[in-house]
Amino acid sequence: MKKLILTTVLISVFAIASFSQTLNKNTLCKKWYLQKYEVMWINYKPEEKEKNDYIHLKSDMTYTTIDGGVFSNGK
């Protein structure tokens, strides 16, 4: 009986872990804004020139970005 319960629990854990590793590409395809930096578990606010920085990831595998007030794009 214990063996059956342990096997069921292990299969459930592996199923949940493998599901969490799958990621739909469209989940990432949106505009991401810079909100903070984290270094050694300490959060820092972006500098004044970085307040409006973002990266826009598109489903055709291209991106546009503003980094430090400078616009760029690429693939």
C-alpha positions as CSV (number, residue, x, y, z in Angstrom):
1,M,0.0,0.0,0.0
2,K,2.8,2.4,0.9
3,K,4.5,1.6,-2.3
4,L,1.4,2.5,-4.3
5,I,1.0,5.8,-2.5
6,L,4.7,6.7,-3.0
7,T,4.5,5.8,-6.7
8,T,1.4,8.0,-7.2
9,V,3.0,10.9,-5.4
10,L,6.2,10.7,-7.4
11,I,4.4,10.5,-10.7
12,S,2.3,13.5,-9.7
13,V,5.4,15.5,-8.7
14,F,7.2,14.7,-12.0
15,A,4.1,15.6,-14.0
16,I,3.8,19.0,-12.3
17,A,7.5,19.6,-12.7
18,S,7.5,18.8,-16.4
19,F,4.5,20.9,-17.0
20,S,6.1,23.9,-15.4
21,Q,9.1,23.7,-17.8
22,T,6.9,24.1,-20.9
23,L,6.5,27.6,-22.1
24,N,4.4,29.0,-24.9
25,K,6.4,31.5,-27.0
26,N,3.4,33.9,-27.1
27,T,3.7,34.2,-23.3
28,L,6.9,36.2,-23.7
29,C,5.8,38.2,-26.8
30,K,4.8,41.5,-25.3
31,K,6.4,44.8,-24.2
32,W,8.5,44.4,-21.0
33,Y,9.3,47.6,-19.0
34,L,12.3,48.0,-16.8
35,Q,11.1,48.3,-13.2
36,K,14.1,47.4,-11.0
37,Y,17.5,45.9,-10.9
38,E,18.3,43.1,-8.5
39,V,21.9,42.5,-7.4
40,M,22.7,40.1,-4.6
41,W,19.1,40.2,-3.4
42,I,19.0,44.0,-3.2
43,N,16.6,45.9,-5.4
44,Y,17.7,49.1,-7.1
45,K,15.5,51.6,-9.0
46,P,16.5,52.5,-12.6
47,E,18.3,55.8,-13.2
48,E,16.3,58.8,-14.5
49,K,17.4,58.2,-18.1
50,E,16.3,54.6,-17.9
51,K,12.8,55.2,-16.5
52,N,11.0,54.6,-19.9
53,D,13.2,51.7,-21.0
54,Y,11.5,48.6,-22.5
55,I,12.0,45.7,-24.8
56,H,9.2,44.6,-27.1
57,L,9.5,40.9,-28.1
58,K,7.4,40.0,-31.1
59,S,6.2,36.6,-32.3
60,D,8.2,36.8,-35.6
61,M,11.4,36.6,-33.4
62,T,12.2,40.3,-33.8
63,Y,12.4,43.0,-31.1
64,T,12.4,46.7,-30.5
65,T,13.9,48.3,-27.5
66,I,14.7,51.6,-25.8
67,D,17.8,51.3,-23.7
68,G,19.1,54.4,-21.9
69,G,16.9,56.5,-24.2
70,V,18.4,54.9,-27.4
71,F,16.0,53.1,-29.8
72,S,17.2,49.9,-31.5
73,N,15.7,46.8,-33.1
74,G,16.8,43.5,-34.3
75,K,16.2,39.8,-34.8
